Amino acid sequence: MTTIAPSILACDFLNIESELQALKNIPNLWLHLDIMDGHFVPNLTFGHPIVELISKKTTIPLDAHFMVTNPEFFADTMKDLNLFNFTFHFEAVQDPIALVKKCKQYFPSVGISIKPNTPITALDLKLLQCLDLVLVMSVEPGFGGQKFMPTSLGKLKYLNELKTKHQLNLNLEIDGGINLETAKLARDHGATHLVAGSYIFNNDQSLYSEKIESLR
């Protein structure tokens, strides 16, 4: 079953506890946390206090995507905040394998993400063998509500072929512009995890479950 990761960047932050309650009984979810520093990407979202609050209010596995210039700092300072998956950007570090190994001491799952203009071949086999997840950005990271970039499908296909060929235990996640149409395209190209924000949260809470199931 495809895992859906609702992105709380699109939720009603003034009623975040209610939003989390609306998701709690839906099976096979991750909760996607877009953590941006205003430097690596041109937006600033939330940090440690909000992540800690969320971790205390939900049992849904937390899927944190760090769009930051210093992911090593966040690996250290968030190691006790009950994150399930820690994804950092390939472009932000000089030695990604070293950071993956460090993060594996603290988090059950460790992922890496690439921006749309970074060639997928930058992720070599040695690095992929260390990872639990690759997050393909199908929009420019920084803001929600952007249009899906079809070039991301080729990246998913490439990773899925490598995954099969080398028997990699690797989740393939895609983030950006996910809706009914693009979700099917992403699944058909190998995506195991779909991040969706506006498609889910721009509705009444009573429709969240229906919207999530439609993406599967």
C-alpha positions in Angstrom: 0.0 0.0 0.0 1.3 3.5 -0.9 2.2 5.6 2.1 0.7 9.0 2.1 2.5 11.8 3.9 0.2 14.8 4.5 2.3 18.0 4.6 1.3 20.1 7.6 2.7 23.2 5.8 -0.7 23.3 4.1 -2.8 22.7 7.3 -4.5 25.3 9.5 -1.7 26.1 11.9 -4.0 28.0 14.3 -5.8 24.7 14.8 -3.0 22.2 14.4 -4.1 20.0 17.2 -7.5 19.6 15.6 -5.8 18.9 12.2 -3.7 16.2 13.8 -6.8 14.6 15.4 -8.5 14.5 12.0 -5.7 12.3 10.6 -5.1 10.0 13.6 -7.2 7.0 12.6 -6.2 6.9 8.9 -3.9 3.9 8.2 -0.5 3.9 6.7 0.3 7.6 7.1 3.5 9.6 7.7 3.2 13.2 8.8 5.5 15.4 6.6 7.3 18.2 8.3 8.8 20.8 5.9 11.6 22.5 7.9 13.1 25.5 6.1 15.7 27.9 7.4 15.2 30.9 5.0 18.8 30.4 3.7 18.8 27.1 1.8 15.4 27.9 0.4 13.6 31.3 0.4 11.1 30.5 3.1 11.1 30.1 6.8 8.7 27.6 8.4 9.1 26.2 11.9 11.7 24.7 14.1 12.3 22.8 17.3 9.4 24.0 19.5 6.7 23.2 16.9 8.3 19.8 16.1 8.4 19.0 19.8 4.7 20.0 20.2 3.6 17.9 17.2 5.6 14.9 18.4 3.7 15.0 21.7 0.3 15.4 20.0 0.4 12.5 17.5 1.5 8.9 17.1 1.7 9.2 13.3 5.4 8.7 12.2 7.1 12.0 11.6 8.7 12.5 8.2 11.0 15.5 8.5 12.4 17.1 5.4 15.2 19.5 6.2 15.6 22.3 3.6 18.5 23.8 5.6 22.1 24.7 5.1 23.3 22.9 8.2 21.4 19.5 8.5 24.2 18.2 10.9 23.0 20.8 13.5 19.4 19.6 13.2 20.4 15.9 13.4 22.0 16.7 16.8 19.3 19.0 18.2 16.3 17.0 17.0 17.6 13.5 17.9 15.3 13.3 20.9 12.1 14.6 19.3 10.8 11.3 18.1 11.3 11.8 14.4 10.9 8.6 12.3 12.4 9.8 9.1 15.2 12.4 8.7 15.7 13.6 5.1 18.3 16.2 4.3 19.4 17.7 1.0 22.3 16.3 -1.1 23.2 19.9 -2.1 23.6 21.0 1.5 26.5 18.7 2.5 30.0 17.8 1.4 30.0 14.2 2.7 26.4 12.8 2.5 27.4 9.3 3.4 29.0 10.5 6.7 25.9 12.3 7.6 23.7 9.3 6.8 25.7 7.2 9.1 25.5 9.7 11.8 21.7 10.1 11.5 21.2 6.3 11.5 22.3 6.4 15.2 19.3 8.6 16.0 16.5 7.9 13.5 14.8 4.7 12.3 14.9 6.0 8.7 17.3 8.3 6.9 16.6 9.9 3.5 18.2 12.3 1.1 16.5 14.7 -1.3 17.6 16.5 -4.4 16.3 19.8 -6.0 14.7 19.6 -9.4 17.8 20.9 -11.2 20.2 18.4 -9.6 20.8 15.4 -11.9 19.6 12.1 -10.4 22.9 10.5 -11.3 24.5 12.7 -8.6 23.2 10.0 -6.2 25.7 7.1 -6.8 25.1 3.5 -5.9 27.3 3.6 -2.8 25.2 6.4 -1.4 21.9 4.8 -2.3 23.0 1.6 -0.6 23.3 3.5 2.7 19.8 5.2 2.5 16.3 4.2 3.5 14.6 6.8 1.3 15.1 9.1 -1.6 12.9 12.2 -1.8 12.4 13.5 -5.3 11.2 17.1 -5.4 8.6 17.6 -8.2 8.6 21.4 -7.4 11.3 23.9 -6.4 11.5 23.5 -2.6 10.4 26.4 -0.6 6.6 27.0 -1.0 3.5 24.8 -1.2 0.9 24.9 -4.0 3.3 24.8 -6.9 2.8 23.0 -10.2 4.1 19.5 -10.7 7.3 19.1 -12.8 7.0 16.1 -15.1 10.8 15.7 -15.2 10.6 14.2 -11.7 8.9 11.1 -13.2 12.1 10.2 -15.1 14.1 10.5 -11.8 11.6 8.1 -10.1 11.9 5.7 -13.0 15.7 5.7 -12.9 15.7 5.1 -9.1 13.2 2.4 -9.3 15.2 0.6 -12.0 18.4 0.8 -9.8 16.3 -0.4 -6.8 15.2 -3.5 -8.7 18.6 -4.2 -10.3 20.6 -3.9 -7.1 17.9 -5.1 -4.7 17.9 -2.0 -2.7 15.7 -1.6 0.3 14.8 1.9 -0.6 11.6 3.9 -0.3 10.9 6.4 -3.1 9.1 9.5 -2.0 7.9 12.4 -4.2 6.9 15.9 -3.0 5.2 18.7 -4.9 2.0 19.2 -6.8 0.6 15.8 -5.9 -3.1 15.4 -6.8 -5.3 12.6 -8.2 -3.6 12.7 -11.6 0.0 13.2 -10.6 -0.3 10.6 -7.8 -1.1 7.9 -10.3 1.8 9.0 -12.6 4.2 8.9 -9.6 3.0 5.5 -8.4 3.3 4.1 -12.0 7.0 5.3 -12.0 7.9 3.7 -8.7 6.9 6.0 -5.9 6.2 4.3 -2.6 5.5 7.5 -0.6 3.5 10.5 -1.7 3.7 13.9 0.0 0.5 15.9 -0.4 -0.5 19.2 1.2 -3.1 21.4 -0.6 -4.9 18.4 -2.1 -5.6 17.1 1.4 -5.9 20.2 3.6 -7.8 22.5 1.3 -11.0 20.6 2.3 -13.2 20.1 5.3 -11.6 17.8 7.8 -14.4 15.2 7.2 -12.9 14.7 3.7 -9.3 14.1 4.7 -9.6 10.3 4.7 -11.4 10.2 1.4 -8.8 12.5 -0.2 -5.9 10.4 1.2 -7.4 7.1 0.0 -7.9 8.6 -3.5 -4.2 9.2 -3.8 -3.4 5.5 -3.2 
